[in-house]
Amino acid sequence: MNQSLLKSAAIILILLALAMFYLSYSVGAYPPGITGIGFVVIAVVFLRLRS
């Protein structure tokens, strides 16, 4: 897979994770936070595949 595509996808996932963490905090619910953690894990895997 293209290296820049993996990096771009990882950055988008990290931004989405931050939005989900904020939503989880503001609503006071767990599911958005759990989804945010999943996005971070996927982003880390993409960044590991890149190198």
PALUMFI-670111 format. One record per atom (N, C-alpha, C): x, y, z; residue in one letter. Coordinates in steps of 0.1 Angstrom, whole numbers, plus 2048, in hexadecimal, padded with zeros to 3 digits. Layout:
BEGIN
+-----+-----+-----+--------+
:   x :   y :   z : residu :
+-----+-----+-----+--------+
:   X :   Y :   Z :      A :
...
+-----+-----+-----+--------+
This chain:
BEGIN
+-----+-----+-----+--------+
:   x :   y :   z : residu :
+-----+-----+-----+--------+
: 808 : 7F4 : 800 :      M :
: 800 : 800 : 800 :      M :
: 809 : 80C : 800 :      M :
: 804 : 817 : 7FA :      N :
: 80C : 823 : 7F9 :      N :
: 80F : 829 : 807 :      N :
: 81B : 82D : 80A :      Q :
: 81F : 832 : 817 :      Q :
: 818 : 83F : 81B :      Q :
: 816 : 848 : 811 :      S :
: 810 : 855 : 815 :      S :
: 801 : 852 : 818 :      S :
: 7FB : 848 : 811 :      L :
: 7ED : 845 : 814 :      L :
: 7EB : 840 : 822 :      L :
: 7F4 : 837 : 826 :      L :
: 7F4 : 832 : 834 :      L :
: 7F5 : 83D : 83E :      L :
: 7FF : 847 : 83C :      K :
: 801 : 852 : 845 :      K :
: 7F4 : 85B : 845 :      K :
: 7EF : 85E : 83A :      S :
: 7E3 : 866 : 839 :      S :
: 7D7 : 85F : 841 :      S :
: 7D5 : 852 : 83F :      A :
: 7CA : 84B : 845 :      A :
: 7CD : 84B : 855 :      A :
: 7D9 : 84A : 859 :      A :
: 7DC : 84A : 867 :      A :
: 7D9 : 858 : 86D :      A :
: 7DD : 862 : 866 :      I :
: 7DA : 870 : 86B :      I :
: 7CB : 872 : 86C :      I :
: 7C3 : 86E : 862 :      I :
: 7B5 : 870 : 862 :      I :
: 7AF : 868 : 86E :      I :
: 7B4 : 85C : 870 :      L :
: 7AF : 854 : 87B :      L :
: 7B2 : 85A : 889 :      L :
: 7BE : 860 : 88A :      I :
: 7C1 : 866 : 897 :      I :
: 7B8 : 873 : 899 :      I :
: 7B5 : 87A : 88F :      L :
: 7AC : 886 : 890 :      L :
: 79E : 881 : 894 :      L :
: 79A : 876 : 88E :      L :
: 78C : 871 : 891 :      L :
: 78C : 86C : 89F :      L :
: 797 : 866 : 8A4 :      A :
: 798 : 861 : 8B2 :      A :
: 797 : 86C : 8BB :      A :
: 79E : 878 : 8B8 :      L :
: 79D : 883 : 8C1 :      L :
: 78F : 888 : 8C2 :      L :
: 788 : 889 : 8B7 :      A :
: 77A : 88D : 8B6 :      A :
: 771 : 884 : 8BE :      A :
: 774 : 877 : 8BD :      M :
: 76C : 86D : 8C5 :      M :
: 76E : 86E : 8D4 :      M :
: 77B : 871 : 8D8 :      F :
: 77E : 873 : 8E6 :      F :
: 777 : 87F : 8EB :      F :
: 777 : 88A : 8E3 :      Y :
: 76F : 896 : 8E8 :      Y :
: 760 : 893 : 8E9 :      Y :
: 75B : 88C : 8DF :      L :
: 74D : 889 : 8E0 :      L :
: 74A : 880 : 8EC :      L :
: 752 : 877 : 8EF :      S :
: 750 : 86E : 8FA :      S :
: 751 : 876 : 907 :      S :
: 75A : 880 : 908 :      Y :
: 75B : 888 : 914 :      Y :
: 74F : 891 : 915 :      Y :
: 74A : 897 : 90A :      S :
: 73F : 8A1 : 90B :      S :
: 732 : 89A : 90E :      S :
: 730 : 88E : 908 :      V :
: 723 : 887 : 90A :      V :
: 723 : 87F : 917 :      V :
: 72F : 87B : 91B :      G :
: 730 : 872 : 927 :      G :
: 72D : 864 : 924 :      G :
: 730 : 85F : 918 :      A :
: 72D : 852 : 914 :      A :
: 73A : 84A : 910 :      A :
: 73A : 83D : 912 :      Y :
: 746 : 836 : 90F :      Y :
: 748 : 832 : 901 :      Y :
: 73D : 82F : 8F9 :      P :
: 73F : 829 : 8EB :      P :
: 748 : 832 : 8E2 :      P :
: 746 : 840 : 8E2 :      P :
: 74F : 847 : 8D9 :      P :
: 75E : 847 : 8DE :      P :
: 760 : 846 : 8EB :      G :
: 76E : 844 : 8EF :      G :
: 774 : 837 : 8EB :      G :
: 76C : 82D : 8EC :      I :
: 771 : 81F : 8E8 :      I :
: 774 : 81F : 8D9 :      I :
: 76C : 826 : 8D1 :      T :
: 76E : 827 : 8C3 :      T :
: 77B : 82F : 8C0 :      T :
: 77D : 83A : 8C8 :      G :
: 789 : 842 : 8C6 :      G :
: 796 : 839 : 8C9 :      G :
: 795 : 831 : 8D3 :      I :
: 7A1 : 828 : 8D6 :      I :
: 7A3 : 81F : 8CA :      I :
: 799 : 81A : 8C4 :      G :
: 79A : 811 : 8B9 :      G :
: 7A0 : 818 : 8AD :      G :
: 79D : 825 : 8AB :      F :
: 7A3 : 82D : 8A0 :      F :
: 7B1 : 82F : 8A3 :      F :
: 7B5 : 831 : 8AF :      V :
: 7C3 : 833 : 8B2 :      V :
: 7CB : 827 : 8B0 :      V :
: 7C6 : 81B : 8B4 :      V :
: 7CD : 80E : 8B1 :      V :
: 7CF : 80C : 8A2 :      V :
: 7C4 : 80F : 89A :      I :
: 7C5 : 80D : 88C :      I :
: 7D0 : 816 : 886 :      I :
: 7D0 : 823 : 88B :      A :
: 7DA : 82C : 886 :      A :
: 7E8 : 828 : 889 :      A :
: 7EA : 823 : 895 :      V :
: 7F7 : 81E : 899 :      V :
: 7FC : 812 : 890 :      V :
: 7F2 : 809 : 88D :      V :
: 7F5 : 7FE : 884 :      V :
: 7F9 : 804 : 876 :      V :
: 7F2 : 80D : 871 :      F :
: 7F5 : 813 : 864 :      F :
: 803 : 81A : 864 :      F :
: 806 : 821 : 86F :      L :
: 813 : 827 : 870 :      L :
: 81E : 81D : 871 :      L :
: 81C : 811 : 877 :      R :
: 826 : 806 : 878 :      R :
: 828 : 800 : 86B :      R :
: 81D : 7FE : 863 :      L :
: 81E : 7F9 : 856 :      L :
: 826 : 802 : 84C :      L :
: 825 : 80E : 84F :      R :
: 82C : 818 : 846 :      R :
: 83B : 817 : 847 :      R :
: 840 : 813 : 852 :      S :
: 84F : 813 : 854 :      S :
: 854 : 805 : 851 :      S :
+-----+-----+-----+--------+
